[in-house]
Amino acid sequence: MKYVIGIDLGTSSVKTLLVDQNGDIKGEASAAYPLIHERPGYSEQNPEEWVTGTISCLKQLFQESGVSPEDIDGVSYSGQMHGLVLLDADNNVLRNAILWNDTRTTAECREIEQKLGDQLLSITKNAALEGFTLPKILWVQKHEPELFAKAAKFVLPKDYLRYRMTGRVEMEISDAAGTLLLNVAEGQWSEEVAGAFGLPAGFCPPIVGSTEATGTVLPEFAQLSGLSTSTKVFGGGADNACGAVGAGIVQKGDALSSIGTSGVVLTYEEDKNKDFAGKVHFFNHAHPGAFYAMGVTLAAGYSLSWFKDSLAPELSFNEFLEPVATIAPGSDGLLFTPYLVGERTPHADSVIRGSFIGLSGTHRREHMARAVMEGITFSLAESLELFRQAGIAVDRVISIGGGAKNPVWLQMQADIFGTPVVSLKNEQGPAMGAAMMAAVGSGWFRSLKDCAEQFIDYVATYEPIPANVETYSRLFKLYQQVYSATRVLNEGLQQFRG
C-alpha cells in the first residue's frame, strides 16, 4: 500500500495527515506554536516554528503508524493565507512573518486604493484589506526601509515550508491569489501592480500549480523528519482552497458552508471574468483553470460561543442547544446580527457591532440561542445571494465545522439557503485537501474531481422545508435592513468603547 501526507500549516498549529490509496486515514499528528503580539493589532510568527513543528509531526506519524518512508508517494500542503515571509538573496528570513490577522496596515490599504484605482479590482479581483499581503509589504517598505532594502523576494507561509523541504523558492497559485499582486484571471504576477509600488524584479517568485511537482525532499530535511529523499513534493493550496477540495467542492453547482470561529461560504467557478465588484473574494482554485468565490462572516461560531459562555458557561454545546429544536423558525420575532467584531461580507465594516432586534419579555434563552444561529446563517446567506446575483448556480451546499455538528442547524441552513445541505461522513478539512493534491500529483487519480469521488463520503442530506423557506425568506429581508439601520448608531457608540 502507498500513502500520501497532507500538511496543514495553520495559524496556531500544524496538522499532518497520513492517507492511503483508499482515502482512509492511517495516522495524524499536530504541533502547536505561539503567536507574537508585540503591540495591539500586531500578529507575527517565527517561520522556524513551522519547520520544527512539521518535523515533529512527521516523526510522530512514522513512529505511530509503522509505515515505511519509502511507501510515501507524495507530500503536499495547506497553508494559512496572506502571511508575509521576506527573504534575502540567500533565502534567509529577514524578520518574523506578518500574519493574515495583523491589522496594522489600514493606511497602506488606502494607499493601494488611491494609486491603483479601478485597476485594483480589474486585475486582482479583490478589495484592499488589511489581511492581504501587499499592504504588509508596503508597511515594511515604509517603516523598516533598511531591512526592506535587503529583501530579494517574498513567500507565503506554506511556500516557505516547502522551500525548506525542497530547496526551491516558488509560490503556489491559489495562495498567490491572496497577495493583491496576482492577475487572478490570467494566473500571472501583475507587472502593473508590482511596478506601481517599486517592487524589485524577481520579488515575486515563480508560480506553480497545486498538484504540480516541485521537487523531492532534501537529504537534510529527510534526515530530520524521517521522510525519504525520493518522496515527491507538490504545490499545495491556500487553506480555503484546500478546505474546499477536502469537502469535495471541485465542480460547478457545489458550495461550501464552513462555520468555525469565523464563517466562510465558498463556491466553485470556471468563468474567470466573474465580477463581484470586490464584495466577495475571488481567488484561483486548486483545480487547474478553476476559481472560487468566497464570502466571510467574521464572528460566526464565535457569536454562538460568546452567547453560551456569557449565559451558561457550565453547559456543553449539546446541552445548551437542545431546547432550540422546540422553537419555531423566526425565534418568535427575534433577530440577531453577528457583528460582534465588525463584518466582512457584504459589509467591510470594522465599526459595526451586533444587535438583538425585537427582544421582548416573552423571549427565553432558547429563543435567543436560535436567533443567534439564524443570524449567523443569514449572514452566510448574504454571500450566497451575491453568488447567485453574479449568475453562479448553487445546487447543493456542503456544510462543515460547528454548523455541521447539529442537526437543527443543518436543517436551518437548508431552509435559509433554500438549497439541499449535505454533511460529510469524515470531516478532515484542509489537511485532507492537501493529501488529495498529493494523491493527484502522484498519479493516483487524473483530477481532483476523480479523487473526491474516491476519498469523500457524505452521511446525510437535509432538504429545504417549503414552509420554513417561505418564513425565512421574509425574515431575511428584515435582517438585511438591520445593518443600515444601526450603522450610524454604532459610529456614535464607538467613542464609548474601551
N, C-alpha and C positions, 0 to 999 in steps of 0.2 A: 504494500500500500504506500502511495505517495501522499505528501502533505504540503500545505502552504501555510504561511504565517501572516496574519494581519496585525499591524501595529497601529494603534490609535493613540496619537500624541495629543492628549487633551490639555486643558488649562491647569488642572490641579494634579493630574496623574497620567501615566502612560499605561495602556492596557494592551496585552498581546493575546492573540487567539490562534490556536493550532487547529486546523481544519483538514479533514481527509477528503478523498475524491467523491464521497457521497454527500458532502456538505455537513457531516457530523463533527461536532466539536470534541476534540480529544485532549484539550488542555487549555487553560487560561491562567494568566498571571498579571498582576498590576503593581505599580510602584508609584508612590506619591512624591511630589516635590513642592517646594514652597513658592509663593508669590512674594515679590518685593514691592512694598508700598512706601517709598521714601517720603512722599508728600501726598496730600489729598488729590485724588484724580489720577495719580501715577500708578501704573501696574506694569511691572517688569519681571523678567525671569532670566536666570543664568542658563544659557543653552547647554552648558556642560551637564546640567542636571538631567536634561532629556536623554543624553547619551548614556550616562551611568544608570539611569532608571531603566532604559531599554535593555542594556546589557544584563542587569539583574533579572528582568523578566524572562529574557531568552534562556538564561541559565536555569531558571526555575522550571520553564517549560520542558526542557530536556531532562532534568532530574526527575520530575514527577511523571512524565509521560513514558519515558523509556524509549522514545522514538530516536532513531539514528539520525544524526545531522545529514548524512548522505541521502536520506529519504525526503528531505525538504526540497521541493522543486523550486519554490519561489517565495519571495517576501515582498509585501507592499504596505502602503501607509495610508492612514487618515490623519489629517492634521488640523489643529486649531488654526483658524484663518487670520490673515491680515498682519500677524506679528512681524516686526522688523528686526532682521538679523543683519548687521553690517559687517562686511568682511574686507580686509585689506588685500593688497596684491598677492600676498602669500596665503590667502584664505583663512587668516586668523580673525577671530571675533574681536571687534573693536570696543564693544560695550554690551551691557545687558540688553536682551531683546525687549522691545516695547510692544506690549500685547494688545490684542483686539479690544480689551475693555479699559484701556487707558484713554482718558478724556481730556488730555492737556491741549489738544490741537484744534480748538474751535477757531482761533484766529487764522490758522493755516487753511482750514476748510473755506473760510470766506475769501482768502487769497486765491485759492484754486477756482472758486466760482467766478471771481472778478476777472481773472486772467484768461480763463478758457471760455467763459460764456456758454453759448449753445453747444460748443464743441464737446463739453464735458459729457452731456447725455448722448450726443450723437456718436461719440467714439467709445466711451466706457460703459454706456447704458445704465450708469448708476450715479446717484447724487453723492456729493462730497460729505461724508460723515466722519466723525472723529475716529471710528473704529478702523477705517481703511488705512492702507499702508502709505500711500503718497503723503498724506498730511504728517505722518510721523517722520518721513524722510525730510520734509521741509522744516520740521521743528528742529531736528538735529543740525541741519544745514544752517539754520538761523542762530540757534542757541549754543551749539558746540562746533563752531567752524573749524577749529584746529583738528579736532577728531574727524570731522567730515572730510577734510582735505586728504585724509589717509584712506578713505573708503574707495574701493575699486568696484565693488558690486554688492548687491543685497540678495538675500534669500528669505523664504518664509520658514517657519519652524520645522515642518516635516522634511522640507527640502534640505535644510541644514543637517538633519539626522541622516538623510540618505547620502549626503556628501561624506559624512564621517564613516559610513558603511562602504561606500564605493570609490571615494576619491574624486567623484565627478560633481561639478557645481552646475546644477540645472534647476529649472523651475517648471513644475507641472501645471498644466493649463487651467484646470478648474480652480486651483488656488491663485494662479496669476490673475484670474478674472476679478479677484477681490482686492487688487492693489490700486486701482484707478490709473494704471499705466498701460493696460491692455486694450487694444481694439477688439472688443468682445466678439463682434460679428465676424471678423476676419481671423481671430485667433492668433494675432501677432502683436508684438510690442508696438505702441504708438510713438513714432518719432516726433509727432507734433506735441504730444503731452510731455515727453521727456525733454524735448528741446525748449519748451516754454519755461522750464524750471532749471535749465542749465545742468542737467544731469550728464555725467561724462559718458563717452562711448564705452559700450560693454558693461555699463552699470546694471542693466537688466540681463540676466543670464539666459542661455538657450532654453527654449521651451520644449518640453516632452509631453507625450500623452499619458493618460492614466494607466493604460495597460502596456505601455511601451517599455521595452527592456532598457535599463540604464546601467548595465554592467553586472558584475558579480561582487561578492563580499571580499573586502581587502583582507590579506593574511593577518594583520594586526587586530582587526575587529573580529575575525573568525576565532582567533586565539582567546580573546576576552569573553566572547559570547557563547562559544560552542558551535556556531554555525560553520558550515563547510564553505571553502573558498569557491566551490563550484555552484553554490546556490545563486540563482538569478534574482536580480532586484528590479522592481518595476516602479513606475512613476507615482502611483497612488492618487489621492484626491483630497480636496478640501473636506472638512468634516461633514458639512451639509450634503455635499455630493456623495460622499461615502455612506452617510446615513440613508440617503435616497436609494442607493444601489442595494444596501443591506436590507431595505424594506421592499425591494422589487420595483421601484419607480424607474423603469427603464423602457417605457413605451407610452405612446400618446393615450390620453384618457385617464391616466392614473395620477393621483395626487397624494401627498403625504401630509398628515396632521401629527405633529410632534409636540406633546405638552410636557416640557420639563420645567425648570425654573423659569425660562422664557418659553415662548411658543413659536413654532415655525409651521407655515403652510407652504408647500413646495410642489411644483408641478413640472412634468416633463414637456419639452417643446423642441421642435425641429426647425422652426422658422426663425432665422437669425435676425429678421427685420421687425420683430415684435417691438412695439413702443409703449412703454408704461409711464413715460414722462417722469421717470425717477421715483414713482410712488411705490414700486416694489423693486427688489434687487433682480437683476437679470445676469446670470453667470453661465459660463461654459460648463457643460455636464461632463462626467467621466466617460460617458458613452460617446465615441467619436462622432463629431458633427452635430451633437445634440446640445441643448441648453436647458436651464431650469430657471423658472421664475419663483421668487421666494418673498413672502411677507413675514414680518416678525412682530410678535406681541412681547414686549419686554418683561412684563410681570404676569405670566400665565400661571404655571403651577405655584409660583411664588405668592400670588394673590390668595390661593387656597391655603397654602402653608401659613401665611400671615394670619388669616382668619381663624384657622384651627388653633394655632399657638396662642392667639390672643384670647380666645374664648374657652378652649378646652384642651390645654396642653397635656393633660393626663390621659387623653383618649388616643387610641390608634386611629389612623385614617379610616379604616374599615368601620370602626365603631362610630366615628364622627359622622360619616356619610350615610350610614344605614338608614336613618329616618328620611333622607332626601327622596327616596323612592315613593314615599307616601304623599309627596307634594306634587300638584299638577303643574304641567308646563306653564311658565309665566310667573311662578312663585307668588301667586296671589297679588299680582300688580306691583311687583318689586323688581327694579333694575339695578345692576351693578356694572360700573365701568372699571376695568382692571388697569388703571393708570397710576399705580402706586409709585412707580419710579419714572414717570413720563411714558411716552409712547413712541413707536417706530412706524408701524404701518396701520392705516394710511396717513397718520398724523405724526410727522417727525417733530416732536414737541417735548422738550426736556422739562418744561414748566408745568404742564397739565398734571393733575392728580385725580385719583379715583373718587367715585361717588356712589352712594346708595340713593336711588331716586324712587320715591313712592313709599318710603318706610312709614309704617303705621303701628299702633299699639297692638294690633292683632297678629303681627308677624313674630314668629319664634325663630330660634336659632336655625332650625332646618329650612325655613323659608330663605333665610339669608344665605345659608350654605348653597342651596340650589341656585339662588340668584348669582352668587359668585361663579359657580360652574357655568351657568348660562352666559354670563358676561364675558368670561374668558372665551367661550365658544363663539359668541357673537363677534368678538374682536378678530378671531381667526377667519370667520366667515367674511369679514370685510376684505381680506386678501383674496379669498376665493371669488368674491364678486368682481374685483379688479381683473382677475384672470379671465373670467367669463366675458367681461366687457371688452377685453382685448381679443376675443374670438377663440380662446383656449377652452376646449371641451373638457369637462371633468366628469367622468363616468363612474368612478369609484374613488374612495379615499381610504388609504391605509393608515390606520391610527397606531401610533407608538407612544411610549413614555407613560406618564401618570394617567393621561386620559384614556389609555387602553387597558388599564387595570380595573376599571369599574364599569360593570355592565350598564348602569344607569347613564353614565357619561358617554359611553359608546352609542347608546340609543339616542341620547341628546344630540350628539354630533351628527348622526344620520338625519335627525329631524330638522336641525338648524341648517345644515348644509344642503338638505334636500337631495341627498345622494347616498347610495349604499356605503356603509363604513365597514371595513374589514380589519380584524385583528390578527396578529402573527402568532404562530404556534411557539416559536422560539426567537424572541427578540434579542439581538446582539448588537444592533446599531452599527456605528461607523466601522468598528473593528471587523465585522463580518463583510461589510462593503469592501474594505481593504483586502481581505482574504480572497474575495471574489475577483478582484482585479488581478491578484497574483495567479489565481486559477486560470483566468482567461489568458493572461500573458504567458503562462507556462504551457499553453496549448491544450488544456483540458476541454475547453469549450471554444466555439467560434466567436461568441459575443457575450456580453454581459446579460443580454436577454436570455440566451440559452442557459447560462449559468444560473440565473434566477429561477428558471423552471425546475432545476435540479435541487438547488440549495434552499429555497424558501417555501415554507408551508404556511397556509392560512387556517386558523382554527374556527372562526365564526364570522358570519356576515349579518349586519344589522340593517334592515330595510327601513326607509323612512315611513313613518305612520302618517297618513294623509291629514288627519285632524290636527296632529301636532305640528306638521309642516305649515298648515294654514295659520295656527296660533303664533308660531314663531316668526312667520313672515311679517305679520302685523307688528309684533313686538320689536323685530329687528329695525323697522322704520323709525320707531321711537328711540331705540338705542342709538341710532346714527345721529340723532339730534342732540344728544347729551353733550358731546364734545364742544360744539359751537355754543351751546347754552351755558357752559361752565368755564370756557377758556378765559374770558375777561375776569371772572371771579377768582380764578386760580392765579392770574397775574397779580391781582391785588393782594392775595394772601401770601405771595412769595416773600414780602417784607417781614412777615411774622414767623417764617420758618427758621429753625435753627440751622 
